[in-house]
Amino acid sequence: MIALSLAEIAAVVGGQTHDIPDPSAQVTGPVVRDSRDVVPGALFVAFVGERVDGHDYAAQVVEAGAAAVLAARPVGVPAIVVDDVQAAIGALARHVVHKLGATLVALTGSAGKTSTKDLIAQVLRRKAPTVFTPGSLNNEIGLPLTALSATEETKFLVLEMGARGIGHIRYLADLTPPKIGLVLNVGTAHIGEFGGREQIAQAKGELVESLPAADEGGAAILNADDPLVRAMASRTKAKVVFFGESGEADVRAENVRLTDSGQPSFSLHTPSGCSDVTMRLYGEHHVSNALAAAAVAHELGMSAEEIATALSEAGSLSRWRMEVTERPDGVTIVNDAYNANPESMRAALRALVAMGKGRRTWAVLGKMAELGDEALAEHDAVGRLAVRLNVGKLVAVGGREAAWLQLGAYNEGSWGEESVHVSDAQAAVDLLRSELRPGDVVLVKASRSVGLESVAQALLATGTEGEGVAR
């Protein structure tokens, strides 16, 4: 974080100082919520969770060098006490972002947010120091903590914004007002909580409504290939830049193809020129993500050649998202188990098929959460798609939703041993260990709550024979 005195922080968050001998002392380290991350000069934020109360670690973190604790009650060591810790870090983030003066890029969408955020960061940091959301910490706690990790050297701040209801993105955008706002897509992720795609579009569009006007430098980067996103152009006063494969897009891809290993290649066209891209990531769905990143970078002054080079060299920065690992025996494991929704499931299956040309393919799939009344139809559709794409074998893991996946495959014509329903991750591991052959390609994917990454970890473990699921 930029250096601030404890007195200034207290004033910003509306708190009272307790047991602070020198209020002019500065916080020179990061703002952290995990006691294990404390370094000298840090500010420790004491959240109360379901199992852990950060206040219990106050003495420990100060002994480790923390300048103070941001707390909801006095803790017997230097502390700034506030009524609401979460609101306090939001106020502090707003203050720091304003004082910093960095260009803030915010993005949202139903699928691909984290992968696109990682691409944007890898492109922009070639131009100037860039801070970006780690992993998927995109909520009312993770977002301000990311903003507070910026320093005086930071020129670009790239923030992923998630939403589980109307008003969430508006709240996040108020904490960290963006200059550039990107909306990737409107899909069915969390549709059970929102009630429909129109409601999801309403929520995602709050980002473009928060942008400054075009004459103040505001820019809305919108997916020309998604009608619900394209329609958001009418909801903003910012400059509108479209990306996509549509001929009408300002930043677009032409001659899209996949390499023999399933990596996308295309010609990137921008208003200032064009250049060829061949990505290190897997799956055609990354073309849209790359175009979104390119549109942001172009708006910030990078040339087509610079952007294409950065995209061609970019990798995956967040774990369990199309992580591709080849075992010594030639079996390829694709760990995409961080999360799942219908759109990302379809993209992952297509990537699996592209990667597995001439090889036997396995789709180890589990529940997609938060689909509400659409759950049965969406799981059935994914099972059917696996058959239509000629995936070698579908392994549906878990309870009711997994049974729907397998039923969809069966009804689409998956007979005999082409699809199977197993009860849990260990059963999936046992099946795969007994049947995998050198050269097979295995995709593992489900919603985060399922924990299906354990299957991938077990299959990659050294000496897998006889071992249980990795935990």
Protein Blocks (a to p, Z undefined) as FASTA:
>chain_A
ZZddfklmmmmnopacehiablmbccfbdcdfbfklpcehiacdddddfkbcfklmmmmm
mmnopabdcdfbdehiacdddfblklmmmmmmmmmmmmnopacdddddjehklmmmmmmm
mmmmmmpccdddehjlfbfklmmmmmmmpcfklmbdcdddddfbehklmmmmmmmccfbd
cdfbdcfehklmnopaklmmmmmmmmmmmpccfknopacdddfklmklmmmmmmccbdcd
dedjbfkbmbdcehiacdfkopacdddddfkbccddddfbecjklmmmmmmmmmmmmmno
pafklmmmmmmmpccfbghiapacddfkopacddfklbccfklmmmmmmmmmmmmgoiac
dddddddehkljmlmmmmmmmmmmmmmnopabacdedjflmmmmmmmmmmnopghjlbcc
dfblmlmmmmmmmmgcghiacdddddfklopmmmmmmmmpghkgopacdZZ
